[in-house]
Amino acid sequence: MKLLFYAAKIYDKKSFDPELENYPGVEIDYIEYELDSRTAALAKGYEAVCAFVSADVGAQTLEVFKECGVKYVLMRCAGFNNVDTEKAKELGIIVKRVPGYSPESVAELAMGLALAVNRRLYKAYNKVRENDYTLRGLRGVNFFEKTAGIVGTGKIGAAMARICRGFGMKVIAYDVYENPSLKDFVEYVTFDELLEKSDLISLHCPLMDSTYHMINLESIKKMKDEVILVNTSRGGLIDTQELIEGIRLNKFLGVGLDVYEEETGNVYMDRSDEIMEHSVTSRLLSFPNVLITSHQGFYTKEALAAIAQTTLQNLKDAEAGIRNDNDVA
């Protein structure tokens, strides 16, 4: 089985190659090109491709794959909002994902962002490097006995809930499906109630029509003053323009984002020499209480190993006709 691996980085090769000894029939070719409707033609002669969350796996891309003979699309990530699942089903292309590579890796980054914006760790680091040891602009709040609001209590949200509990926080949550493993310490509430009561709001839900721009100016105005907002899930959960308006209204103590709406053109790219005149991201970074990271929630040794293992097992299962919870099309 020949597998074309799009948008390959050095760490991808280091995590996937050691796993190949367990899958002797799989041969991987790594390329740096990102997957879109133009680069899809490079898959001619391959039965399977591997793509990441930043790929364009829309209808046009899938049609090219069909012409090239691609049977399987392996998403090495949990999210699949960038996949036209209906078109894939129509074309008979199987699409699988990695729904639970390491919940703790993302949840720990979420808490790291919350702590960093609360205690202004990024600002403190730069001040001390300049031999400025004053405390101006560094005041935070205790998380102990504050309320954490978890939006989405799947594996990652559940991990974040447990971390918040460890900090001595009261944990409330909103989800369409309640997680029974959290019932001993998590109180489920309505979304509006979560907005109104939480000192820390952390987003851990998929991007769907029902969750698109769930954080907007209307929902922001329902939040407490000096709330901390963290998003390690999907950028489209937040209306960025209205988030900027909320920041200008001094609603937030801090905002930590590992994902954001404009990230597609930025993610894992070095754009340090470019002038980004119309960048919404640049506007966000102009605020002293905003911290943006590089979609790195998955980027731990343990998570990378789990992604490689599950992706290659997904390929083996797809070839054997085995359908499971990892299937999205």
PyMOL commands that set and color helices and strands:
alter all, ss='L'
color gray80, all
select helices_A, chain A and resi 10-22+39-43+59-68+85-91+103-119+121-129+155-166+180-182+191-197+217-222+235-237+240-248+263-265+280-285+301-319
alter helices_A, ss='H'
color red, helices_A
select strands_A, chain A and resi 2-5+27-30+48-51+72-75+94-96+147-151+170-174+186-188+200-203+227-231+252-257+290-292
alter strands_A, ss='S'
color yellow, strands_A
deselect
rebuild
show_as cartoon
